[in-house]
Amino acid sequence: MSGALVAKLGGNALALLPDALAAADGRPLVLVHGGGAQITALMERRGIPARFVDGRRFTDLPTLACARVALADVSDELVGVLRSLGREAQPFRHGELVTCARRADLGLVGEPVAVETRPIADAWALERVPLIAPIGRDGDSPRLLNVNADDVASAVAVALGADELAFLSDVPGVLDEQGAVIAEISAAAPPEASGGMLPKLEACAAALGGGVRRVRIGAGTEVRP
């Protein structure tokens, strides 16, 4: 939907909710949340080692089980905070919106290829905020896959024809070699990045290439209108 804002909540997602609502400024809003720290913490408690490839989590069956539990917990907490702020959420946490192609190099990880937008529109019609966890379906099969939340946010924004995609986190933005925030980045010549920032920049480029007018990365207060 033209005019919509898709906001991906990273870092301390609970604290970023007021900023996401303020950034929407009355526009239709979709929230996509991650849960990387919660997934890793649960894996540590269960004695499961975490492995990352170019900033993306390698996922086997035990890791996927941890991801589903941790993401459901994050979703539940966000629903409660939204309600305390006077908004009702419509959670999507079981892969019902995102169809993926499996990335065999990352195990049980999907790359979004399609997004079902009708349930999002239905949630808006009920004055609910769509709240999407990064779990997708493996093609037409019922098998679920772990998906990078940045990729999900980008795919949702493109599918909706959103006006803006905002990556909110507890970091001020993309930093240069001196540690200063880069004010503007060209999709044709993105800066070098590593770790979790690499998939974020790839998601930004995909969103812009898919027709999203503007993409912003930064701390919550940096993306307020």
Order of alpha helices (4+ residues) and beta strands (2+ residues): beta-alpha-beta-alpha-beta-beta-alpha-beta-beta-beta-alpha-beta-beta-beta-alpha-beta-alpha-beta
